[in-house]
Amino acid sequence: MRSTERTQPPHFMPSTSKSIVGDDFVALAEFVTTAERIKER
């Protein structure tokens, strides 16, 4: 995952429909990863 290359905040919604699905998926993946890290603490 290239989360380090993302300069946009997770809540950023692009106007292009082709990027919305990808960004939503990445944002969801980051959210799940963060939730997993919190549960491990």
N, C-alpha and C positions, 0 to 999 in steps of 0.2 A: 504493500500500500504506500502511496506517495503522499502521506499526510503532511510531510515536512515541506512539500512544494506548494501547499495550499496557502495563498496569501489572503484568501477570503474567509471571513468568519463563518462558522457552521450555519448560521441563520440566513446567510446570503442566498437570495433566490435570483438566478439569472433570467433574463427575459427570453432567452432562446430555449425552446422546448426540448431540444436535444441534450442540453446540459442539465436540465432540471432533474431528470431521472438519475443521471450519474452523480450529481452533487448530493441529491437526497440519499442515495445509497451510501455514499462516502460518509455523509453526516450521520446516518443511522449506524454505520459500522463504528465510527468514532464514539458515538454515544454508548453503544453496547460495550466497546472496549473500556471506556471510562467506568461504566457500571461494574464491569468485571473487576477492575482494579480496586474500586471502592469496596466491593464485597470481600476482596482478599485481605483488606487491611484489618 
